[in-house]
Amino acid sequence: MSRTDTMRIPHIPLTTKNAYKIAKTENSSDKPSFSGNYGPSKTSSPTSSAENYHFKTPSSDSSTSREDQPKFGNFGMEKVRMRPSPIPAVTCYNFVAENTDEISFKRGSKVFVKSKNTGDKDYYLIEVDGKEGLAPVSFLQAEGGEAPPTVKQNEMFMSAKLGGGTFSDVYEVTWKQKKYALKNYKEQEDFSKALEEAKLINSLDHKNIVKVYGICEKPVALLLELCEGKHLADLWKDDNESFNPPLRIILLWAKQIAEGLWYMHNRDLPVCHADIKPQNCI
């Protein structure tokens, strides 16, 4: 088994709650030992029909986790064993088969997971281009859910730049009297990449993972949940002299980040963030 290439996994920011509030509510008689807002709280969720659209992970998603148990259907007086439905997935890396029961594939290939009962928890039986074979679980990632609604960027008021990176810039915008974060892609011709990222984020539903509320086609951008405040890197950089939260607050932040990752990693097919750093923890 070899990894011959790597893939940039879509950026899914993780968020932390207001650490001051969390510490205070855990024990109302025990006041926090510092002042300041080092864990900005998230904005309230939109309420309009278009804005409130967010794809929830379907119940069929979780049902596949019971694949180890035989499924039966009633036909007359007999019970007939039913094959579980294949799970659509995407390959994260190139893979070259080293054994006769394995199957080779390229990064980004659309595949179907046919069975998890292979006798090896690290390998699933998959189908690629009509052929079946074993593939390492760590090379597979769940395919995204439904696409979010299409929105028009000319209907938004852009107020400030929140940050940027190699592939995108993020701005604070107002749309239908609500504040959001708009992620503008620098490679404008790659709408398919933005759509896949939107579908993947839209299939996630966790309090510590930002939500997506829309996608723009021209120019290519994602309308995301706005998290007020700074990311951890800016907190350290801007407030270097005064940034000294107690250990229990740091542990709370770590716990919230870990909870978001645990949710991503414990789906029927894991979602790999692959870019956890202070700049991505708001």
C-alpha positions as CSV (number, residue, x, y, z in Angstrom):
1,M,0.0,0.0,0.0
2,S,1.5,3.3,-1.0
3,R,0.4,6.9,-1.1
4,T,1.7,8.3,-4.4
5,D,-0.1,11.7,-4.2
6,T,-1.8,13.9,-1.8
7,M,-5.1,15.9,-2.0
8,R,-6.0,19.2,-0.5
9,I,-9.1,18.5,1.6
10,P,-11.8,21.2,1.5
11,H,-11.3,23.8,4.3
12,I,-13.9,23.3,7.0
13,P,-13.3,25.8,9.8
14,L,-13.9,24.7,13.3
15,T,-15.4,27.1,15.9
16,T,-15.2,27.4,19.6
17,K,-17.8,28.8,22.0
18,N,-17.3,31.7,24.3
19,A,-14.8,30.2,26.8
20,Y,-15.8,32.7,29.5
21,K,-19.4,31.7,29.3
22,I,-18.7,28.0,29.2
23,A,-16.4,28.2,32.2
24,K,-19.0,30.2,34.1
25,T,-21.9,27.9,33.4
26,E,-20.0,24.8,34.4
27,N,-19.9,26.0,38.0
28,S,-21.8,29.1,38.7
29,S,-20.1,29.5,42.1
30,D,-16.7,29.4,40.6
31,K,-16.0,32.6,38.7
32,P,-13.5,32.5,35.8
33,S,-10.0,33.7,36.8
34,F,-9.6,36.0,33.8
35,S,-11.5,38.6,31.9
36,G,-11.8,38.9,28.2
37,N,-13.5,37.2,25.2
38,Y,-11.0,34.7,23.9
39,G,-13.6,32.3,22.5
40,P,-16.1,34.4,20.4
41,S,-19.6,33.0,20.2
42,K,-21.2,32.3,16.9
43,T,-23.9,34.5,15.4
44,S,-27.5,33.5,15.7
45,S,-28.9,31.2,13.0
46,P,-30.9,32.7,10.2
47,T,-34.6,32.3,10.3
48,S,-35.9,33.0,6.8
49,S,-36.8,30.0,4.6
50,A,-33.9,30.5,2.2
51,E,-31.4,31.4,4.8
52,N,-32.5,28.6,7.2
53,Y,-31.9,25.9,4.6
54,H,-29.2,23.5,5.8
55,F,-29.0,19.9,4.8
56,K,-29.2,17.6,7.8
57,T,-27.4,14.3,7.7
58,P,-30.1,11.9,6.5
59,S,-31.1,9.0,8.7
60,S,-30.1,6.6,6.0
61,D,-26.5,7.8,6.6
62,S,-26.5,6.5,10.2
63,S,-28.4,3.3,9.3
64,T,-25.4,2.2,7.2
65,S,-23.4,2.0,10.4
66,R,-25.4,-1.1,11.2
67,E,-24.1,-2.9,8.1
68,D,-22.5,-5.5,10.3
69,Q,-26.0,-6.8,11.1
70,P,-27.9,-8.8,8.4
71,K,-30.8,-6.9,6.9
72,F,-34.0,-8.9,6.1
73,G,-37.1,-8.2,4.1
74,N,-40.4,-10.1,4.6
75,F,-41.7,-11.8,1.5
76,G,-44.6,-14.1,2.4
77,M,-43.6,-16.5,5.2
78,E,-39.8,-16.3,4.4
79,K,-37.1,-13.9,5.4
80,V,-34.8,-12.9,2.6
81,R,-31.4,-11.4,3.3
82,M,-31.1,-8.0,1.6
83,R,-27.8,-6.5,0.4
84,P,-27.1,-3.1,1.9
85,S,-27.1,-0.2,-0.5
86,P,-23.6,0.9,-1.8
87,I,-22.3,4.1,-0.2
88,P,-21.0,6.7,-2.6
89,A,-17.5,7.9,-1.8
90,V,-14.5,9.8,-3.2
91,T,-10.9,8.7,-3.1
92,C,-8.5,11.1,-1.3
93,Y,-5.2,9.7,-2.7
94,N,-3.8,7.6,-5.5
95,F,-3.5,3.9,-4.6
96,V,-1.6,1.1,-6.3
97,A,-2.7,-2.4,-5.5
98,E,-0.1,-4.7,-4.1
99,N,-2.2,-7.8,-3.6
100,T,-4.6,-9.6,-6.0
101,D,-7.7,-8.8,-3.9
102,E,-6.9,-5.0,-3.9
103,I,-7.9,-2.5,-6.6
104,S,-5.9,0.5,-7.8
105,F,-7.5,4.0,-8.3
106,K,-6.6,7.6,-8.8
107,R,-7.2,10.4,-6.4
108,G,-10.6,12.0,-6.9
109,S,-12.2,8.9,-8.3
110,K,-15.9,8.3,-7.7
111,V,-16.4,4.9,-6.0
112,F,-19.0,2.9,-4.2
113,V,-18.4,1.1,-0.9
114,K,-20.0,-2.3,-1.4
115,S,-19.2,-3.9,2.0
116,K,-17.4,-3.1,5.2
117,N,-17.3,-6.8,6.3
118,T,-14.0,-7.8,4.7
119,G,-12.3,-9.4,7.8
120,D,-10.0,-6.4,8.1
121,K,-11.3,-3.2,9.7
122,D,-8.8,-1.1,7.7
123,Y,-10.1,-2.2,4.3
124,Y,-13.5,-1.9,2.6
125,L,-14.8,-3.6,-0.6
126,I,-15.3,-0.9,-3.2
127,E,-16.4,-0.7,-6.8
128,V,-14.4,1.5,-9.3
129,D,-15.5,1.7,-12.9
130,G,-17.5,-1.6,-12.6
131,K,-14.6,-3.5,-11.0
132,E,-14.5,-4.6,-7.3
133,G,-11.6,-4.9,-4.9
134,L,-10.3,-4.0,-1.5
135,A,-9.2,-0.4,-0.6
136,P,-7.8,1.1,2.6
137,V,-10.4,3.0,4.5
138,S,-8.0,5.9,5.1
139,F,-8.0,6.6,1.3
140,L,-11.7,7.0,1.1
141,Q,-13.9,10.0,2.0
142,A,-17.7,10.4,2.1
143,E,-19.2,12.2,-0.8
144,G,-21.0,15.4,0.0
145,G,-24.8,15.8,0.5
146,E,-27.1,18.1,-1.3
147,A,-26.0,21.4,-2.7
148,P,-27.0,24.6,-0.8
149,P,-29.2,27.2,-2.5
150,T,-27.7,29.4,-5.2
151,V,-27.4,33.0,-4.2
152,K,-26.3,36.2,-6.0
153,Q,-23.3,38.1,-4.8
154,N,-24.7,41.4,-6.1
155,E,-27.5,41.2,-3.5
156,M,-24.9,41.3,-0.7
157,F,-23.2,44.3,1.0
158,M,-19.5,43.6,1.6
159,S,-18.2,45.4,4.7
160,A,-14.8,44.1,5.7
161,K,-12.1,41.5,4.8
162,L,-11.8,38.9,7.6
163,G,-8.8,37.0,6.3
164,G,-7.3,35.1,3.3
165,G,-5.1,32.4,2.1
166,T,-3.6,30.8,-0.9
167,F,-6.9,29.7,-2.5
168,S,-9.5,32.1,-1.1
169,D,-10.3,35.4,0.7
170,V,-13.0,35.7,3.3
171,Y,-15.2,38.8,3.8
172,E,-17.9,39.9,6.1
173,V,-21.1,40.5,4.2
174,T,-24.8,41.4,4.9
175,W,-27.4,39.5,3.0
176,K,-31.2,39.9,3.7
177,Q,-30.4,41.9,6.8
178,K,-28.2,39.1,8.3
179,K,-24.4,38.9,8.6
180,Y,-22.5,36.1,7.0
181,A,-18.9,35.3,5.9
182,L,-18.3,35.1,2.1
183,K,-15.5,32.9,0.9
184,N,-14.3,34.1,-2.5
185,Y,-12.3,31.7,-4.5
186,K,-9.2,33.0,-6.3
187,E,-9.5,30.4,-9.0
188,Q,-12.8,31.6,-10.4
189,E,-12.9,29.1,-13.2
190,D,-13.2,26.1,-10.8
191,F,-16.9,26.2,-9.8
192,S,-16.9,22.4,-9.5
193,K,-14.4,22.6,-6.6
194,A,-16.5,25.1,-4.7
195,L,-19.6,23.0,-5.3
196,E,-18.0,19.8,-3.9
197,E,-16.8,21.8,-0.9
198,A,-20.3,23.2,-0.4
199,K,-21.9,19.7,-0.6
200,L,-19.4,18.3,1.9
201,I,-19.9,21.1,4.4
202,N,-23.6,20.9,3.9
203,S,-23.6,17.2,4.9
204,L,-22.2,18.1,8.3
205,D,-24.3,19.2,11.2
206,H,-22.3,20.0,14.3
207,K,-22.2,23.0,16.7
208,N,-18.4,23.4,16.2
209,I,-18.4,23.3,12.4
210,V,-19.5,26.4,10.5
211,K,-22.5,26.0,8.2
212,V,-22.9,26.9,4.6
213,Y,-26.0,28.8,3.5
214,G,-25.5,29.3,-0.2
215,I,-23.2,29.2,-3.2
216,C,-22.4,31.9,-5.8
217,E,-21.6,30.9,-9.3
218,K,-20.3,34.2,-10.8
219,P,-18.1,35.1,-9.1
220,V,-17.5,31.7,-7.4
221,A,-18.0,32.0,-3.6
222,L,-19.5,30.3,-0.6
223,L,-21.9,32.0,1.8
224,L,-20.9,30.7,5.3
225,E,-22.0,31.2,8.9
226,L,-20.2,34.2,10.4
227,C,-18.3,33.6,13.6
228,E,-17.6,36.9,15.3
229,G,-14.2,37.5,16.7
230,K,-10.6,36.4,16.0
231,H,-9.0,33.1,15.3
232,L,-6.5,31.7,17.7
233,A,-3.5,32.9,15.8
234,D,-4.7,36.5,15.8
235,L,-5.5,36.3,19.5
236,W,-1.9,35.3,20.2
237,K,-0.4,37.8,17.8
238,D,-2.6,40.9,18.6
239,D,-2.9,40.3,22.4
240,N,0.5,38.7,23.0
241,E,1.2,40.4,26.3
242,S,-2.3,39.9,27.8
243,F,-3.2,36.6,26.2
244,N,-2.8,34.3,29.1
245,P,-6.0,32.3,29.6
246,P,-6.1,29.7,32.4
247,L,-5.4,26.1,31.7
248,R,-9.0,25.0,32.1
249,I,-10.1,27.5,29.3
250,I,-7.4,26.1,27.0
251,L,-8.6,22.6,27.7
252,L,-12.2,23.7,26.9
253,W,-11.1,25.0,23.5
254,A,-9.2,21.8,22.8
255,K,-12.2,19.8,23.8
256,Q,-14.5,21.7,21.4
257,I,-12.1,21.3,18.5
258,A,-11.7,17.6,19.3
259,E,-15.5,17.2,19.4
260,G,-15.8,18.7,15.9
261,L,-13.1,16.4,14.6
262,W,-14.6,13.3,16.3
263,Y,-17.9,14.0,14.6
264,M,-16.2,14.2,11.2
265,H,-14.0,11.1,11.8
266,N,-16.8,8.9,13.1
267,R,-19.3,9.1,10.2
268,D,-20.0,6.0,8.1
269,L,-17.1,7.3,5.9
270,P,-14.8,9.7,7.7
271,V,-14.3,13.3,6.6
272,C,-10.7,14.4,6.9
273,H,-10.0,18.1,7.7
274,A,-6.2,17.9,7.1
275,D,-5.7,21.6,7.8
276,I,-6.1,22.0,11.6
277,K,-4.1,25.1,12.7
278,P,-4.8,28.2,14.9
279,Q,-5.8,30.2,11.8
280,N,-8.7,27.8,11.2
281,C,-10.0,27.8,14.8
282,I,-12.3,30.8,15.4
